[in-house]
Amino acid sequence: MKPVCLPLARAALCALIFVSSTAFAAGDDDDDDKTTTAGTSPALNAEQQRVVGIVVAHPAKANAPERIQAFGMVLDPAVLVAESGEVRAGAASEDAAAAEAERLRGLYSAGAGASLKALQTAQAEQARAHAQADSAKVRFAQHWGPLVALPVAERQTLIDAAAKGGSLLVRADVPGRHTWGTIPERAMLDVDDIQVPGRVLGALPQAGADAQGAGLLVVVENAPAGLGPGARLPIALVNPARAGLLLPRGALLYEEGGAFVYKQLGRKADDGKTRYAAVKVKLLLAYGDGWLVDGVDDDDNVVVHGAGVLWSLQGLSGKSAGDDDDD
C-alpha cells in the first residue's frame, strides 16, 4: 500500500516528485561532466527547488585537526590468548579431520576394509571441524580485527608480549562516531597526567558491550607499572594535518560504491530546469559538524540541504505514469 500525503503541502510535494521523476526519465540528457556517477540526473525548475528546499553552497577549504579526543579501555589479554588459541585449535582439528577423511576415502576406493558408513562419518566430522574453525576465525576477526592483517610472526609476537605483560592492548572509542575516514597514525594516552605513546593498529569491526562509538585497537609498549586490564583513561588520537574541502553532514549520502554528494550542473536551454548529478567523494576526516572530503572543487555548487529528495528522484527515474507497486 502506497503512503498517503494528507496535508495539502505534502500532497503537492508527492505529486511534484512523481512528475519530476517521469520528466527527467523520459528526456535525453547528455552531460560532459566525467566526475558524475552513472545514472539519470534529476532536473528541477525554480519552483520545484523552492518546494523541496534545495540549498547549494561552495565547499570550504579547511585543514583537519591533528588531535581527536577519545576514551580508552585496557583490554584483557586473557581473552586474546584464549580466542587466538581457539583459532589454532580449530585449524588443527580441521586438518586432522580432513586427513582422516582422505585416508578412509583411499581405503574405501581401494576396497581395503573401510566401509561407506565410516567414510561418511569421517566426512561429517570434517564438515563439523571446518565449521568450528571458521567460527573461531570470524570471532577472532570481530574482536581483534587489526591483528588479522598482521604477518603471522608479528601477530604471535604481539600476543605473547601482551600475555606476559610486556605491552598493553587498548580500545580507543570516539563517542558518537561510527565510521573512520582516515585511521589515525598514533595515540597519546593520558595516564595520571603523563603522556604515554601508543601505536594504532587499525579499526575494530565490532563494538563491545562498553564501546561508545567507532573503535581503534592501540598497542602500548612498556606501559607504566600498575596500568592493567579494565583501566579507563582519556586518549588523544593524533593525525597528520590533512587539507580538504569541508561539507556538512547533510550533504553526504552513502551507497555501495561509497560516499557521494549532489552537484548542481546548470540549466538546460530548452526547459530552464536545473540539473543535479551524483559525484563520488572520498571521506577524509570528520571535522566539527561536517566531513573533510576530496572529490569536489571549492567552486562547485554542492547540495547541502535536500540531497535526500534528489536521491529519491533519481530512484524514480525508471518509472512511468502507468507503473503500480501495489500488491
C-alpha positions, 0 to 999 in steps of 0.5 A: 500500500502506497503512503498517503500525503494528507496535508495539502503541502505534502500532497503537492510535494508527492505529486511534484516528485512523481512528475519530476521523476517521469520528466527527467526519465523520459528526456535525453540528457547528455552531460560532459561532466566525467566526475558524475556517477552513472545514472539519470540526473534529476532536473528541477525548475525554480519552483520545484527547488523552492518546494523541496528546499534545495540549498547549494553552497561552495565547499570550504577549504579547511585543514583537519585537526591533528588531535581527536579526543577519545576514551580508552579501555585496557583490554584483557589479554586473557581473552586474546590468548584464549580466542587466538588459541581457539583459532589454532585449535580449530585449524588443527582439528580441521586438518586432522579431520580432513586427513582422516577423511582422505585416508578412509576415502583411499581405503574405501576406493581401494576396497581395503576394509573401510566401509561407506558408513565410516567414510561418511562419518569421517566426512561429517566430522570434517564438515563439523571441524571446518565449521568450528574453525571458521567460527573461531576465525570470524570471532577472532576477526570481530574482536581483534580485527587489526591483528588479522592483517598482521604477518603471522610472526608479528601477530604471535609476537604481539600476543605473547608480549601482551600475555606476559605483560610486556605491552598493553592492548587498548580500545580507543572509542570516539563517542558518537562516531561510527565510521573512520575516514582516515585511521589515525597514525598514533595515540597519546594516552593520558595516564595520571597526567603523563603522556604515554605513546601508543601505536594504532593498529587499525579499526575494530569491526565490532563494538563491545558491550562498553564501546561508545562509538567507532573503535581503534585497537592501540598497542602500548609498549612498556606501559607504566607499572600498575596500568592493567586490564579494565583501566579507563583513561582519556586518549588523544588520537593524533593525525597528520594535518590533512587539507580538504574541502569541508561539507556538512553532514547533510550533504553526504549520502552513502551507497555501495560504491561509497560516499557521494554528494549532489552537484548542481550542473546548470540549466538546460536551454530548452526547459530552464530546469536545473540539473543535479548529478551524483559525484563520488567523494572520498571521506577524509576526516570528520571535522566539527559538524561536517566531513573533510572530503576530496572529490569536489572543487571549492567552486562547485555548487554542492547540495547541502540541504535536500540531497535526500529528495534528489536521491529519491528522484533519481530512484524514480527515474525508471518509472512511468505514469502507468507503473503500480507497486501495489500488491 
